[in-house]
Amino acid sequence: MRALIIRGTDLQYEQVPDPVIMADRDAIVRVKQCGICGSDLHLVHTDWTPFRPVYGVGHEAVGEVVDVGKGVSDLKVGDKVMLAGSVGCGLCRPCLSGEIKRCDNKASDVYGIGQGLEGCQAEAVRVPHADFNATRIPEGISDDQAILLTDNLVTAYSACLDADIGAGRSAAVIGLGPIGLMVVEIAIAMGASTVFAIDPIAERREIATRLGCVALTPEGASEILAEQTKGRMIDSVIEAVGRQETIDFAMAIVGKGRTVSVLGAGRHLEVKVPFSAMLNGVTVRANMLTEIARFWPQLVPLVQSGRIRPEQFITHRFPLSKGVEAYDLAIRREAGLLKIMLQP
């Protein structure tokens, strides 16, 4: 089969061995569509040291089951499925409660970061513990919606929960990439009184405005927020960039006794909590690895009902064979680009 492969930090489209059943609970899925996530871009930068010298990339995919191990009891050949970007064993108590990062069997992993699972930006992928880590695409969910349920939308929702967003609370979203814009949409659906959307790119601010936000440039935003909130500042702040300066900005605009949620990814990022935040009793939560399947029961009905429409943020599509060019566009932040899909 063909797949996108990283050698060091060099991305290539290559012929690689077909995935095979390695354990009884494995399934093989022929990939119909896979996505490029912002965190994938770190793998082709020298600031995110690869875990192995050669490996497949990508952790977002939907497709069709083409083979199953003898221990797979739910999924069958021909099923159309979406894959959880992060996986667990599905047997231990932590996994069954949704806490795959605490997996007793040390099966917690993510496709395509070089720890053992090859990536999903390929013609096919091996799914471990398949009954737990994949599910049939629910009725009323399109492939575009399903693939966003494999990571991006769930990450956005988890960040909103971590930020304690609720009815009557103000919210601010720093960074309006695809996940940041999904945070905006979810925050409104969760009842935030006012959502401020902060980004230097005008077209992204325009999208946020259409969603129902107050869009601001970073310059002068602190003063505007202080005026808008009569000095109380923001109840729920979500940082969706992953840079120290934007985290510092989040700490500067959060209100006393309120919450900052950091979802931006960066392997060498260190979150620094200033003295003022500690003095004011600010809660800070950070989560760079969302436990995907844990939140499907809450999010699938919201998508089915049309309350949230994450597919609106898909802007570009490429054949998998043009994946290197697609990554180049993503890294250069091509104008008008949000979410890229690849199709084998």
C-alpha positions in Angstrom: 0.0 0.0 0.0 1.0 3.7 -0.1 1.3 6.0 2.9 2.8 9.2 4.1 6.0 8.4 5.9 8.4 10.6 8.0 12.1 10.0 7.8 13.7 12.2 10.5 11.7 15.3 9.6 11.3 14.6 5.9 7.8 13.7 4.8 7.5 11.3 1.8 4.7 9.4 0.0 6.0 5.8 -0.3 5.2 2.2 -0.8 5.0 0.4 2.6 4.0 -3.1 3.7 0.3 -3.7 4.1 -0.9 -3.7 7.7 -1.7 -7.2 9.1 -3.5 -8.7 12.1 -1.0 -8.9 14.9 -3.3 -9.7 17.8 -6.7 -11.3 18.2 -8.5 -8.0 18.9 -7.0 -6.2 15.9 -8.9 -5.0 12.8 -7.6 -3.8 9.5 -9.5 -0.7 8.1 -9.2 0.5 4.5 -9.0 4.3 4.9 -11.6 6.3 3.0 -10.6 9.7 4.3 -7.9 11.0 6.7 -7.2 14.5 8.1 -4.1 16.6 8.7 -4.1 17.8 12.3 -2.2 20.8 13.6 -0.2 18.5 15.9 0.9 16.5 12.8 2.8 19.6 11.6 5.1 19.4 14.6 6.5 16.1 13.3 7.9 17.8 10.2 9.6 20.5 12.3 12.9 20.0 14.0 11.5 21.3 17.3 9.5 18.0 17.8 12.0 15.3 17.8 10.6 12.1 16.3 10.3 9.0 18.5 11.5 6.8 15.7 13.6 7.6 12.5 10.9 6.2 10.1 7.1 6.0 10.7 3.7 6.7 9.3 1.9 9.8 10.3 -1.7 10.9 11.0 -4.3 10.0 13.6 -7.6 11.0 12.1 -9.4 8.5 9.8 -12.7 6.9 8.7 -12.9 3.8 6.5 -14.2 0.3 6.0 -13.3 -2.8 8.0 -11.6 -5.3 5.7 -10.3 -7.9 8.2 -10.7 -8.7 11.9 -9.0 -10.9 14.4 -10.7 -13.8 16.0 -11.2 -11.8 19.3 -13.2 -9.0 17.6 -16.8 -9.6 18.6 -18.6 -6.4 17.5 -17.1 -5.1 14.3 -17.4 -7.1 11.1 -15.9 -6.9 7.6 -17.8 -4.2 5.6 -18.6 -2.0 8.6 -18.0 1.8 8.0 -16.1 3.1 11.0 -14.5 6.0 12.6 -11.3 5.6 14.6 -10.5 7.2 17.9 -7.2 9.0 17.4 -6.1 8.0 20.9 -6.4 4.3 21.9 -6.6 2.2 25.0 -6.9 -1.5 25.8 -10.7 -1.3 26.5 -10.5 -4.0 29.2 -9.2 -2.4 32.4 -11.2 -0.2 34.8 -9.6 3.1 33.7 -10.2 2.5 30.0 -13.8 1.4 30.6 -14.4 4.6 32.5 -12.9 6.6 29.6 -9.5 7.3 31.2 -7.3 5.6 28.6 -4.2 7.7 29.7 -4.4 5.6 32.9 -4.6 2.3 31.1 -3.6 -0.5 33.5 -2.2 -2.5 30.5 -0.1 0.4 29.2 -2.0 0.3 25.9 -2.5 4.0 25.7 -1.2 5.3 22.4 -1.8 7.6 19.5 -1.5 6.7 15.8 1.4 8.1 13.9 3.7 9.6 16.6 6.2 6.8 16.4 5.5 4.9 19.7 4.2 1.8 18.0 1.1 2.5 16.0 1.6 3.5 12.4 -0.2 6.5 11.1 -3.7 6.8 9.5 -2.5 8.8 6.5 -2.3 5.6 4.5 -4.4 3.4 2.3 -5.1 1.1 5.3 -4.4 1.0 9.1 -4.2 -1.6 11.8 -6.6 -0.8 14.7 -5.7 -2.4 18.0 -8.4 -3.5 20.5 -10.8 -2.6 17.6 -14.1 -3.1 19.4 -13.1 -0.4 21.8 -11.1 2.0 19.6 -13.4 2.1 16.6 -17.1 2.4 16.2 -19.6 2.2 13.3 -20.3 5.7 11.9 -23.6 6.6 13.5 -26.8 7.1 11.5 -27.1 10.7 10.4 -23.4 11.4 10.6 -21.5 12.1 7.4 -17.9 11.0 6.7 -16.8 14.7 7.1 -18.5 14.9 10.5 -17.2 11.5 11.5 -13.6 12.3 10.8 -13.8 15.4 12.9 -15.2 13.2 15.7 -11.9 11.2 15.6 -10.0 14.1 17.2 -10.6 17.8 16.5 -14.2 18.2 17.6 -13.6 16.1 20.7 -10.5 18.0 21.6 -12.4 21.3 21.3 -15.3 19.9 23.5 -12.9 18.6 26.1 -11.2 22.0 26.3 -14.5 23.6 26.8 -15.3 21.3 29.7 -11.8 21.9 31.2 -12.6 25.7 30.9 -15.8 25.3 33.0 -17.9 26.9 30.3 -21.5 27.1 31.2 -24.6 29.2 31.1 -24.0 32.8 31.9 -20.2 32.6 31.9 -18.1 34.7 29.5 -15.5 32.9 27.4 -12.5 33.9 25.3 -10.8 31.7 22.7 -7.2 32.5 21.8 -6.4 31.2 18.3 -8.9 30.5 15.6 -7.6 27.6 13.7 -10.0 24.7 13.0 -10.1 23.5 16.7 -10.3 27.1 18.0 -13.3 27.8 15.8 -14.9 24.5 16.9 -14.3 25.7 20.5 -16.2 28.9 19.6 -19.2 27.0 18.2 -19.3 24.6 21.2 -18.9 27.4 23.8 -22.0 29.1 22.3 -23.9 25.8 22.3 -23.0 25.3 25.9 -24.6 28.6 26.9 -21.7 31.0 27.3 -23.1 34.5 27.7 -20.5 36.2 25.4 -17.6 34.5 23.5 -14.6 36.7 22.5 -12.6 35.2 19.7 -9.0 36.5 19.4 -6.7 36.0 16.4 -4.5 38.2 14.2 -5.9 36.8 10.9 -8.9 38.8 9.7 -10.6 36.1 7.7 -10.7 33.8 10.8 -12.1 36.6 12.9 -14.8 37.1 10.3 -15.8 33.4 10.5 -15.9 33.7 14.3 -18.1 36.8 14.0 -20.6 34.8 11.8 -20.7 32.2 14.5 -21.9 34.8 17.0 -18.7 35.9 18.6 -17.1 39.2 19.4 -13.9 39.0 17.4 -10.8 40.9 18.4 -7.2 41.3 17.3 -4.5 40.5 20.0 -3.4 44.1 20.0 -5.4 46.0 22.6 -7.6 43.0 23.4 -6.8 43.1 27.1 -8.0 46.7 27.4 -11.2 46.0 25.4 -12.0 42.9 27.5 -11.5 44.9 30.7 -13.9 47.5 29.4 -16.4 45.0 28.2 -16.5 43.1 31.5 -16.2 46.1 33.7 -12.9 44.9 35.0 -14.1 41.4 35.9 -12.2 39.9 32.9 -13.0 36.5 31.5 -14.6 33.5 33.2 -13.4 30.8 30.8 -10.3 31.2 28.7 -9.3 28.6 26.1 -5.7 28.8 24.7 -5.7 27.0 21.3 -2.3 28.0 19.9 0.4 26.3 22.1 2.9 29.2 22.5 4.2 30.7 25.7 3.2 34.2 24.7 -0.5 33.2 24.1 -0.5 31.2 27.4 0.8 34.4 29.1 -2.0 36.3 27.4 -4.6 33.8 28.7 -3.3 34.3 32.2 -3.5 38.0 31.8 -7.2 38.1 30.8 -8.7 35.4 33.1 -10.8 36.7 36.0 -10.3 36.1 39.7 -11.3 32.5 40.7 -11.9 31.6 37.1 -10.4 29.0 34.6 -7.8 28.7 31.9 -7.8 25.7 29.6 -4.7 25.1 27.5 -5.2 22.8 24.5 -2.4 24.1 22.2 0.2 21.5 21.5 4.0 21.9 21.8 6.3 19.2 23.0 8.7 21.6 24.6 6.0 24.0 26.0 6.1 24.8 29.7 3.1 26.4 31.2 4.1 29.1 33.6 1.5 30.2 36.2 2.2 33.8 37.3 2.0 34.9 40.9 -1.1 37.0 40.1 -3.0 33.9 38.9 -2.0 32.0 42.1 -3.0 34.9 44.2 -6.4 35.1 42.5 -7.1 31.4 42.7 -7.1 30.8 39.0 -7.6 27.2 37.9 -5.3 26.0 35.1 -5.9 22.8 33.1 -3.9 21.5 30.2 -4.6 18.5 28.0 -2.6 17.7 24.9 -4.0 14.1 24.6 -7.8 14.0 24.5 -9.4 10.7 25.4 -11.5 10.6 22.2 -14.1 7.8 22.6 -15.0 9.0 26.1 -16.9 12.0 24.6 -18.6 10.4 21.6 -21.9 9.9 23.5 -22.2 13.6 24.3 -21.1 14.9 20.9 -22.7 12.6 18.4 -26.3 13.8 19.2 -25.2 17.4 19.0 -23.8 16.8 15.5 -26.8 14.7 14.4 -29.2 17.4 15.5 -27.2 20.2 13.7 -26.5 22.1 16.9 -22.9 22.1 15.9 -21.5 21.8 12.4 -17.8 21.1 12.5 -17.6 20.1 8.8 -18.0 23.8 7.9 -14.3 24.2 8.8 -13.1 21.8 6.1 -11.6 24.0 3.4 -9.2 21.8 1.3 -9.1 18.3 -0.1 -6.2 16.5 -1.7 -5.6 12.9 -2.9 -3.2 11.2 -0.5 -0.6 11.1 -3.3 -0.5 15.0 -2.9 -0.1 14.8 0.8 3.4 16.4 0.8 2.0 19.4 -1.0 -0.9 19.6 1.4 1.5 19.6 4.4 3.4 22.4 2.7 0.2 24.5 2.4 -0.6 23.8 6.0 2.8 24.8 7.3 2.8 28.0 5.2 -0.7 28.8 6.6 -2.0 29.4 3.1 -4.7 32.1 3.0 -8.2 30.6 3.5 -6.9 27.3 4.7 -8.4 25.7 7.8 -8.9 21.9 7.8 -7.3 19.7 5.1 -8.7 16.2 4.2 -6.7 13.6 2.3 -8.4 10.8 0.3 -6.4 7.6 -0.6 
